[in-house]
Amino acid sequence: MIGAITSGPIADYIGRKGAMRVSSVFCVAGWLAIYFAEGVWPLDIGRLATGYGMGVFSYVVPVFIAEIAPKNLRGALTAANQLMICAGVSVAFIIGTVLTWRALALTGIIPCAILFLGLFFIPESPRWLAKTGKEKEFEAALQKLRGKDADITHEAAEIQDYIETLERLPKAGMLDLFQRRYLRSVTIGVGLMVFQQFGGINGICFYTSTIFESAGFSSSVGTIIYAILQVVVTGLNTIVIDRAGRKPLLLVSATGLVLGCLLVGVSFFLKDHELGLESVPALAVTGILLYIAAFSAGMGAVPWVVMSEIFPINIKGVGGSLATLVNWFGAWLVSYTFNFLMTWSSYGTFILYAAINALGILFMIIVVPETKGRTLEQIQAAINA
């Protein structure tokens, strides 16, 4: 959450690449602290450092991708970030079964080091360069991204016109986000993060094996199927997001979340009341797998894609920080309360999550616009119309 609060200002002040370098350093330092830990304090410090780094990464990476990508590939490339997260989690689960925890901590350094070195070979965000008045660097970065023979005249002019319009606006702080002209962007960005997290994903994700065991199904088999399904469906999402659009994927995904929660809720209701016990494991497993497939199909990646597209560049830093902060706060709160809710009522917990996801469907229908196939500048023009 601290990383989320500071990510926007850091990315605005030292650039998107600079923010990613800072994140890499924090993550490497954190993993080294964990590896060499001889007591509790180094472990805590290491977890704080890696947590801070990930808080910054989770904002700046989708924003950087959205700002460098051509409009027809922006959704797929931003969604690819979520695919890599899913793949990384699955790989960590697999290698964690054969490595000691100290060795596992060392493996966390590898992607951070590759990223840190790789940043020397890729261009900075052209939109950030234009915003900071670096005219030559802006054109050079855009040309490198689009190819040396590409005609960037129209795109460069469109970005420059938009930047000049924004320069006439005052620099935005956190309180400025609640001005009328920014309120719709903030509502969309923050609202999607609220429904992504409070629909129960982290509670279900962290306690998958426990849920399977409670339902009488093999936790190891269930977890392996869960991990594979998550990667496969997120991969498919990456392919179709720029064809199907953001809004249809969100609506299909949220509908699947409601159905998945209801199936798991029914299974626990039957178990608690000792009704149709032979069907309980099948219902629970089907519900959990439907839930994770549905989440991976839209609600996992698309809110990050929309968040990276929806804020005007003068409030992108502070607006994105707020949305990312809400996301991590929701992740913590759902994880923290899940066991308490399950103790209160196992089926009631999933009925509650189903209700929240149903509210999310209404929010998406009424508030969230379609951003597919539009430049970032066109999205802003439509929102502010």
N, C-alpha and C positions, 0 to 999 in steps of 0.2 A: 504493500500500500504506500509506503514511503517512496519507493521507486516510481510508482504511478504518479504521485503528486509532483515529483521533481522532473519527470521525464520530459514533459512538454517544454518548460523553460530551458532545460539543457539542450534539447533538440533545436529550439529556436535560436539559442545563443551561440552554440559551437557547431551547429549543423547536424544533419541526420547521421552522417558518418562519425562525427565526433561523439555523439551520444552512444552509438554502438560500440565505439572503442572504450568509452568509460564503462559500459556494461560488461564488456569482455574482461577488463581488468578486475572488476569486482568479482565476477564469477570465478576467474582463475584463482584469485586470492582466497576466495571462500572455499573452493575445493582443496587447495593446499592446506588451509587451516584445519579442515576436516581430516585430511590424510595424516597430518602430523600430530593430531590431537592426542594428548595424554590425560585429559580430564574433560569436565563438562563445559567449561568456559570456551575453549577453542572450538568445540562443536557448535555451541550457540552462536559464536561470532561468525563461523563459517556459514551457518544456515542464514544468518542475517545478511551476510555479504552476497551469497548466491540469490537469496530472495530479492534483495535490492536490485541486483543486476537483471533478474527476470522481470521485475516490475517495469524497469525502463525498456527492456527489449519488447515486452508485450505491447507497448504503445508505439515505439519508434519504428519497428520493423514493418508492420502493415502500412504505416504512413509513408515510409520511404518507398515501399513497393508501389503504392498507389500513385505517388508523385513521379516515378520514373517510367511507369508502364504506359504504353499506348492504350487508348480507351477500349479497344476491342479485346484486349488481353488482361485488363486491370483486375477483373474479378477472379479469373483463373490464377493469376500470379499471386494475388493476395490470399486466395484460398489455399494455394500450395504451401503457404506458411503453416496453416493449420494441419495440413497433411504431414508436413515434416515433424510437427509437434507430436502428432499421433504415432508416427513411425518411431520417433525418438523414445517415447514412453514405452512402446512395445519392445524395442531393442533393449532398453534398460531393464525391463522385467525379465527378459530372456537371459541376458548376460549376468544379471544379478543372482541367478540360480547357481552359477558356476564360479563366481568371483567372491572374494571376501569384500566386506564393506569398504575397507581402505582402498583396495584395488579399484572398486567400482567408483569411488570418489575421483581417482586419478583419470578415469575414462571421461569424466565430465570436462576435463581441461582440453581434450582434443578438439571438439567443435569450436570452443572459444578461441583457441590458438589459431585454427584455420580461418575463422572469421576475422580475427584481428589482423592477420597477415593479408587476407584477401581484400580487405578494405583499402589497401594501398593501390590496388589494381582496378578499382571500379570508380565511376564518376559520382560526384555528389548530386543530390537532388537538384535538377535545374530550377524548379520553382523556388527552392530555398535560396539558391544563388541569385535569382532574379530579385527576390524579396530583399536581399541584403545589398543590392546594387552592384554585384559583381558581373558586369555585362559580358565581358570576354569569356569568363569561366562558364557563365550560363549557356552561351551559344556553343561552346566547345563540348560541354557535358551533354547537351541535347543532341548534338551531331553524333557524338560517340554512341549514345544510346540508340539512335535511330538508324545508324549506319553511315559510312562516309559519303555514300552517293545519294542519300535521301535528301529530299527538299524539306527543310524544317521551317521555311519562311512563314507559312501560315500559322503553324503551331506556336512558333516563337512569338509572333505578333499577338496572338490570342492570349498567351500567358502574360506578356508584357502589359497589354491593355488592362487585364484583370488586376495585375500587381499595382499599376498606376492608380486604378480606382481605389484599391485598398489603402494605398499610401495616404489618401485623403481622410481615412478613418483614424480615430484615436487608437493608440495601443491598448489592447484589452487585458483586463485583469480578471480574476475569478468572479468578482461581483458583476462585472460587465456582461457575463454570459447570460444574465437574467434580464437583459434589455430585450425589448420586444423584437428587434430585428434579428437577434440570435436565438430567440427562445425556441423556435421550431427545430433548428438544428440540434440544440442541446436536448430537447425532449426526445427526438429520434435516437440520437447517439446513446444517451443515458438510459432511455426506456428499453432499448434492445438489450443492453447489458444487464439490466434488472431482470428481465424475463429469461435471459440466457442462464443466469445463475440461480435465481429463486425458483426455477422449475425443477430444481433438485439434482442437477448433474453431479456436483461434487460429492454430495452425500452418497448417491448411488455408485459413483465411480470408486470412491475410497472404500466402500463397504460391500463391493460386489461379491467377494468370496463369502462374507458373512451372510448376505441375503440368500445366496445359493444354498449354503449350509442350513439356514433356517427353513428353507423350503424343501429340504431333503434331497438336494441335487449335488453332485460332485463339484466342489469349489474349484479344483484345479482344471477340470475339463471346461467348466463354465467360463473361467477367467481366460483360458487360451482362446476359446471361441469368441469371447468378448473382444479381446485384443485384435484378433485377425479381422473381425467384422468391422471394427472401428477404422482400421487402416484402409480396407477395401472400399467402404462406403465414402469415406472422406476423399479418397482418390477419384471416385466417380463424380463426387460433388465438384472437384476441381475442374473436371472436364466439361461439365454441363452448365456451370454458373453463368458464363457469358452468353450461353444460348437460351437457357430457360429464364434467366433473370433472377434478381435478388428476392423479390417479393413472393413469387410462386414457390421458390425453394423454402423460404421462411414459413409460409402457410402449410405446405405439405409436412415439413419437419415438425412444426408445433402440433399439428393434428396427430402425427405419429406418437409424439410425447404424451399427449392426453390418453390415447388408447393404450400405450405401454404402461402408464401409471395405473390406469383402471384395471388392466389385467393382473398386475402384481397386487393391487389392493384387493381384488376379488379373491386371489389365491390365499392371501393372509386372512381374509374374512372367513373363508371356508375352513382354514386350518384352526383358527381360534374357536370356531363354533363346531368343529369336528364334523363337517359336512363334506361329502365327496372327496375324502382325503387322497384317493388315488389320482385325482386330477390336479392336486395342488402343485407338485413339482413342475409339471408340464406348463401350467399357467404362469408360474413365477418365471421360469426360464424364458418362455416365449415373450412375456412382458418386458423383462430386462433387455433381451436382445433386440426387441422391437424399439425400445426406448433408446438404446445406444445407436442403433442404425438410423433412427429418425434424427437424433441429435447430430450425428456425423453428417447427415444429408443436408443440413441447413443451419440449425441454431449454433453449431460449433464454430463454423467459419464465417458465415454471412454477417453477423453483427460486427465482426472486426473489419470486414470489407466495407460495410456501410459507414462505420465509424471513421475509417480512413478517407472516405469520400465526402462526408456530409458537412464538415466544418469549413467555413471560409478560412483562408490561409492566415489571416491576422488573428484568429482565435483558435487555430488548429492546435497550437501547443497547449494552451490552458484548457480548451474544450476536450481535447483528447486525454489530457491528464485526469480531468474529472470523470470521464467515461471509464477510463482504466481503473481509477480508484474505486468507483462503484462496483466494477467487475470483481476486483480482488476482495473488497469488503463482503460482497455477496458470497464469494467462494469460501471465505473464512466463516461467515455466519451459518451457511448451510452445512458446512462440514462440522462445525461445533455443535449445532442443534440436532443433527440427524439422530444420534443415539438417544437423546432425550425424547425426541418425537416417537421413535420406535418403541421406547419403553411406555410412553403414554398410550399409543395405539399403532400397531404395525400397519393395519389396513388404512387407518385414518391418516397416517403420514402420506401415503401414496394418493389418497383421495385429495388431500390438500395440494400436493404437487400438481395433480391433474387440473384442479380448479385454477391454479396460478397459470398453467400453460394455456388453459382455455381463455383466460383474460388476455394473455399474450396474443392469441389469434385476433381478438377484437382490436387490440392496439395496432397490430400490423395492418389490418384491413383499413382502419380509419386514419392512421397517422403516418405510416411509413411509405415514402414514395418509391417508385422504381428508378434505379440509377443506371441500369444496363445501357451500354452504348453511348453514354453522354460523357463529354469532357468534364473535369472538375469545375470548370468555369460555367458550363451549361447547367450543371446540377445546382450551383448557387443561384443562378438567374431564376430557375424554376422555383426554388424554395422561397426566394424573396419576392416573387411576383405578387 
